[in-house]
Amino acid sequence: MPSKLDSTVELRIYKVQLEEKSFFVVQRAFQDFASDPKYDTGKGAMKFIFAIGSQENGRFQVLYWKDDIEDENEQVLGTIHLKSGRDFLITTISDPESQIFHVYGMRNGKLSLVYSGGGSSC
């Protein structure tokens, strides 16, 4: 992982299937801990976490790690399965001023961000 976790408290792990490949989404979202003092790590409030990874050959590989964890809170909304066989993971990112949607899907056999949109007009 790019940096050491402040704590494993209130982490949520989701397993999602996108086009016959399994991925794990790890998140700590705002509603999980908000500003509750019981979650204070002694170094300030815990940080948002959002990552997507996969497990291959017994090893967990991080494929996406959200860097902006100070203001932006990315959370899983769900998955969409199309009749064509394509699957997509839908997330929402909220910050004090806007809301953005991310759509992750498979492109050339690899997980990628296929859409990012929204903003203050949502």
Secondary structure, DSSP 8 states (H G I E B T S, - for coil): --S--S--TT-EEEEEEETTEEEEEEEE-HHHHTT-GGG--SSSS---EEEEEEEETTEEEEEEE----SS-EEEEEEEEE-TTS-EEEEEEEE-SS-EEEEEEEEETTEEEEEEEEEETT-
